Amino acid sequence: MFSRIPIVACPLRIKEIGSARARDPEKNRDDFSAVLADYISASSLWLTNSGTSALYLLLQALARQSGRREVIIPAYTAERVVAATQRAGLKPVLCDISLDDFNIDLQKILSRVTADTLAVVCVHMFGIPVKGIETFTTALPKEVFLIEDSCQALGSKVETRHVGSFSGAAIFSFNRGKNIPLYGGGAVAVHSSPLNAKVDELAKKYLKRPGSLKESVLAAKLLALSLCVRPFVYGVFSPVLSWFKEQSPPEDILVEGITGLQAGLGIELFRRIDEFSRRRNENGMFLVKELRGIEAIRLPQIPAHSFPAFNRFPVMVSDEKKKQEIEKKMGNIGIETSPMYRIPLHHFLDLGYTREEFPQANFFARSLVTLPVHPLVSCDTLAQMVQVVRSVFQ
């Protein structure tokens, strides 16, 4: 069997790449920035080359207006959150996650706040909005800044408001595996007027325009990406493509602006953001409904009145052999799964914690398997995934 469904993907049309490249690069940047800022009601927004650099800029701006130096982050998230925090000269303080919504536990955050806490980074993992994010700012001391990491959650909502609009600032990513994939790119959105000037000052210093050579190389990569998300092509070339997946944390953070081509493609794909988000939500909620009741697995509890635009669908399987069986059976029928981050942050970074700390994150990392729910996943594929999981526990 050559056909293979990738764990993350987005329908990317060659004509959209051509349209993006044909337009003026500077106008692309201005237009994409304006569209995204309006989408999340941000007072200001800057486009960067990655979500990591967006977080770095934001944290550095915050550090310039406060003597506080600690940033609270989830114990289970991307190591790049730590990299950006440390590059900004700040100390990451880990907080355990909740096994209800699989996000950072807001109640535990309050016990981690000290007189040196500068900010809290709430990551909307898998596209699931953090439970209680809409009112959490009022629970924090006024000196502590709330940041939403919406890198996996573009399109997700609580009530009628999109994630990224419930805090003083938010970051987004447009890398290959995100809800809008531009093969790189990110954004920092600010809702707090006093912070605008400091971020803008740093943006003028760091966000230089990439050269034309980078645009040409990127165009070739995007064309390849538009082909490789197709199940047959992905299946044929998946052994080669695995070499291009990011496996290790960055040794340093390159901070520069987004390319005009990426911004232009962002505009093109944003025209379909509601369609993409609806499909992601419907596919994920189908799995919630059909897998609910299998006692040996644990599914995320979706917060009331929320609309997750799932980046991928998380399932906890505490029995390691059963988890491996699910992964093997999915692979045999051409459905890619992923453990996401294999271990929590304090197991591979020396952050001053013992391995036994943050038990929820430890258990979650051991138990997690994620399933594809992107817009290219068909109803038949969803039914196959449900059948596989059920068969393992019969």
N, C-alpha and C positions, 0 to 999 in steps of 0.2 A: 504493500500500500504506500503510494507516494504522497497522497494528500495529507496535510497536517494543519490543524488549526493552531495558530500561535496564541500564546497566553495573553498578549496585548497586541492590539492592532487598531487601525482606523482606515476607513475607505479614503484613499488618496488618489486623485485623478491626475493623469499626466497633463491634461489641459489646464488644471489649476496651477500646476507648477509653471507652465508656459505663461499664463496670464500674470502670475506674480512677478516673473522675471521681466516681462515686457513693460511694467510700470516703473515710474520714477522711484528709486530706492528711498529717498528722503520722505517723499509723500507716503510711501508704504509705512514707514516707521510712525509718522505722525497719525495716520489714519488708524493703524492697528492699536496704537496707544489710546487714542480717543474712544475707539469701540470698546476696548477692554475696560477702560476706566468707567465708561457709562454703564457697562454690564454689572459692575459691582459697586456702583455709586461712589467711586473714589474721588477725592479732591485732587489728587495728583498721582501720576503713574509713570514709571520709568522702565523701559525695556532693556534687559540685560542678555548676556550670552548663556545664562543658565539660572536655574532656581537657586543653586548654591551661591553664586555671586550676588543674586538678589538678596539673599539672607545676610550675606557678609556686609553689603552696603548698608542695609537697614540696621544691623547690630552696631556697626561702626558709628553710624549717625547717632544712635541712642547713647553709645558710650561717650560721645563728645558732649552730651548735655547732662551727664550724671556721673557721680563717682562710684556708683554701684557696679559690681563686676560679675554677678552670678546670673546665669540664664538657665531656667528650668526647662528640660526637654524630656520626652518619653524615653523610657529605657529600651523600648523596641521601636526603632525607626532607622532611617538611612544614616550611615556613618558620616555623610556629608553635612548633616546638621551639626555634628560635633566639629568637623573641619572648619566650617564657616564661623562657628562660635569662637574657637581657639584662634583662628586667623585674625579675628577682630580684637584679640587680647582679652577675651572674657573666659570665665570658667563655666563649663557645662555641669549642671546639677541634675542628676537623673531622677525621674519619678516613675513609679510603677504604672502599669496600664490596667484597664478594667476588662474583665472577661465577659462583660455584657455587650458593649459596642466595639470592643477591640481597640479602643482609643485610649489616650492618656486619661487617668482617673482624676477628674476635677477636684474631688474631695481630698485626695491625697496631695494634690498640688498645694493646697492651703497650708498643710503641715510642713511643706518644704520651703515656704517663703520665710526669708530672714531679712534683717536690716540691710543686707548686701544684695538682695535680689533686684536685678535690673528689669528682667523681662521673663515672660512665660511663652514658650512656643507650643501651641496646640496643633498637632498634625491630624488632619482629616484623613486617616488611613483608609485605603481601598476606595476612597470616594464617599465614605460614610461620615456624615457630619458628627462632630463631637457632641455627645449628649449634654445639653445645657449650655452650649456655647453662646446662645443668644442673650443670656443674662449673666454670664460669668464675669464680665468686666466689673459689675457692681460688687462682686464678692472679693475682688482683689484690692489691696491697699492702693490708693491713688498714685503712689510713686512707682508701682509695678506696671510695666507696659505689656499688653496682650498682643501677641502676634499669631495670626492664623497661617499655618503652612498648608496651602491649598493645592500643592503640586500634583496630588493625585485626584483632585476633587473638582476640577473645573466643570461647571454645570450643575453641581449639587446645590440643594436649597433647603432652607428651613422656612416653613410657611411660603411666603413669596419672595424672600430675600436669599440671594446667592451666598454661599460660603465665601469668606474673604471680605464680607461687609459688616461683620459683628465685632471687629476689633479696631485698635488704633492703626494697624497696618497688616498687610498680608503679602505672601509671596506665592508665585506661580511658576510652573515649569512646563516647557514645551518640548522636552526631549522625546526620543523615539517611542517610549512606552507610555506616554501620557495621553490624556483624553484628546488633546490636539497635538499631534506630533510634527514638529518642525525640524527634527534632527538637531535639537539644541535650541536654546533661547529660554528666557525667563522674564519675570516682571516683579517689581516691588510696587505695591499700591499703598498709598498713605491716606488715612482718613483724619489724621490729626494735624491741624494747620501748623502748630509750632514746629513740627518735625520736618515740614516740607522743605524749608530753606536748607537744613543740614543735609538732607538726602540729595537735594539738587546740587549743592556744593560738591559733594563726593561724586555725583554722576558726571559733572563736567570734568572732573579730574580723571576718572577711570573709564567712562563709557565711550572710548574711541571707536570710530567706524572701522569695521574690518575691511581689508583690501579686496580688490576684484578677484585675485587668485582664489581666495577663500570662497567667494561667491560661486566661482566656476566648479570648484571641488564639491561644494555643497549641493549644487544643482545635480551633479552626477549621483551623489548619495541619495538625494530625494527621489530621483527617477528609479534607482534601484529599490528604495523602500516602497514605492508605489507598486512595484511588481511583486516584491517578496512577501507582502501581507496576504497575497492570494494563496489559498491553501495548497494548491498543487505545486506552485513555485517554491513556497516555504518548505514543503515536504522534501522536495528534491535537494534544496540547498541548505537545509537546516544544520547539517554537520559543519558546514563552512560558516554559516551565520553565527553559530554559537561562539566563535572566536571574537566577534565584534560586540558581544554583550559585556557591559561593565561588570567586573567582578571584584575589584579592589578599590579602596578609598584613594582619593587623589593625594599626591604628595604636596601639591600646592594648588591654589585656586587661581585660575586665569579669570580676570575681571575685565570685560570689555562690552561693547554694545552688541546688539543683535544685527544681523545682516539685513539688507533691504529685501532680499529674496525671502528670508524667513518671515519677516513682517508682512510681506505681500501674501505669502501663502497662509499666514495666520488670518488675514482678512478673508481670503477665499474659504477657508475651512470654518470660520466663525459664522458664515452664512448658514451653515448646517448644524450649528451647535445644539439647537433645540431638538433636532432630529436625532443626533448622536446621543444626547443625554437621555432622551425618551427610550431609545433602544437599550442603552446600558441599564437604565432603571428597570425596564420591563424584564429584561433577561435575568437580572439579579433577583428581582422579586419573585420571578417564576421559581428559581432555585430555593428561595426561602420557603415558598409555599409547598413545593414538592418534596423537599428534604426534611421539613419539619416533622417531628414525631419519631425520627430515628434516634433512639436514646443514646447510642454509642458515639454520636457526633455532637458538636456544639456549633450553632450558627450565631451570627451577630444579631443582637437585638436592635432593630432599626428604630431610632428615636421617633417619638410621636411627631406628626406634622412635618416630617422631613422627607426629602426626595433625594436619595443618593444616586448620583450618576456614577455607578460602580466602575472603577478602573480595572478591577478584577474581583472575583468573589472568594472570600475567605471561609474555610471550613476547618474546625479543630477536630482532629482525630487522635485521641490520647493513646490508643494502641498503635505502637510503632509498626508492627507487622501489618495491621489493617491499613494503615496510612500508605505503606509501601505497595500494598496490593492495589489500592486505588490508583496510585500513580502509574503502576505497571499496566493495569488494565486500560487506563485512559490512553497511555502511550501506544498500546497495541491497536487501538482503533483510531489513531491519528489525532488525539486531543492532547495538546501540551499543557502540563501543570507546572506549578512552581512553588517552592517553599518560601518565596519572597526573601526575607533576611534570615539566614540559617541560624544565627545566634543573636542574643541581645547585645547591646552596645558594650556593657561592662565585661563581656566574656572575651572580647578581642581588642579592646582599647584599655589602656591603663588609666583609669579615671579615679582611682582611689577606693574602689568598692570591692567587696568579696564576691565570689561567684554565686553565693547563696542569696545575696540580696535581690530584691525585686522578683519575688517568686512567681507572680502572675506573668511577667515578661518571659521568665525562664520556661515556664510551662507552655506558654503560647508558642514560643519559637520551636520547641520540640514537636508540637502537635499540629502546626499549621500546614495546610496545603491550599493553594489557590487555583481557581478554575477560570477559564476565559468567559467573559460576558460582553465583549465589545460588539460593535454594530455588525461585524461580519459573521457572528455566531448565529446559526440558523436555529429554528425551532426543533428540527430533527437532531441537531447536535446537543441542544439543551436536554432533550429527552434521553439521548444516549448517556449523558453525564449522570442524570438521575438514576438511570437503570444500572450503571456501573456501581454507584455508591450503594444503592439498595442491595445489589447482588453480593457485595462484600460482607454485608451484615445479616444475610438470610440464614 
